[in-house]
Amino acid sequence: MKLSIIIPCYNEARSVREVIKRVERVQVPEKEIIIVDDGSTDGTREILRGEVFSGVKEIIFHEKNSGKGAALNTGFAAATGDVFVVQDADFEYDPDELPLLLALITEGKADVVYGSRFLNGIPRPIVSFRHLAANRFLTWLSNMFTNIRLTDMETCYKMFRREVVESINIEEKRFGFEPEITAKITRSGYRICETAISYSGRTAEQGKKISWKDGVSAIRAIVKYNTWHKD
C-alpha cells in the first residue's frame, strides 16, 4: 500500500529542510512525498528550488499565498498513492509516527485516521493556553454537530484512503479545511479512528500561523458544513 505524504508549506525556511529529511526516513513499504509551497516569501522557495531532495517526487509552487486548504487540494490532485496523509513543514508533529496511523488503515480498521494530541490523557502540550482552549472548544463544537467523539478535530495528522479524498469536494482554502473535511467524512459514513501521537507546539514568535480569525472561520465552517450546506 503506497503512502502519499503531502507537505503544504508557507514561510518555513527554518524547518523545511529537516522536516523533509525526517519524512524521507519514514519506514513504510512504499511512499511518495509531494511538497506544495504556498507562495512563501522567506526563502523557503529558494531552498526547495536550489537543493536536491532525493526522496521527493514533486515540488509544486503556488505563485501567491492561497491557504492550507488550497495547498492540500493541489497536493491531493498530484498524489498517486493508495493512502494520503498531511504533514506540516515544521517540528510540531513527528513523521516517525506515521506508520502507527497507516497500520490502522492497512489492517482494515479505519478509512480515516486522526492523530490525536490529547487522547488517553497523555500530555500533548500546546505552548499557548489559548490555543489549547480553542482546540478543545472547536473539537467539542464539531462533535456536537457530527455526533462523533473525536478528541482532536484540529490535528494536522489526518490520513485518508484515496477514495475518501476523491469522493469529497474540498472547498475551504485556509484552516477551515479541518472542520469541513471532518463534517463531510462523517456525513459520508466513512470509518474514523483516532490514535495518540506526540506533539511539540510552537509560539507565534516561532512561526505559529493560526490566529483568532482562524478560530472564527472554523466556527463558521463547523456550522456551514454540518447544517445547510450540501456537497
Secondary structure, 3 states (H helix, E strand, C coil): CEEEEEEEECCCCCCHHHHHHHHHCCCCCEEEEEEEEECCCCCHHHHHHHCCCCCEEEEEEECCCCCHHHHHHHHHHHCCCCEEEECCCCCCCCHHHHHHHHHHHHCCCCCEEEEECCHHHCCCCCCCHHHHHHHHHHHHHHHHHHCCCCCCCCCCCEEEEHHHHHCCCCCCCCCCHHHHHHHHHHHHCCCEEEEECCCCCCCCCCCCCCCHHHHHHHHHHHHHHHCCCCC
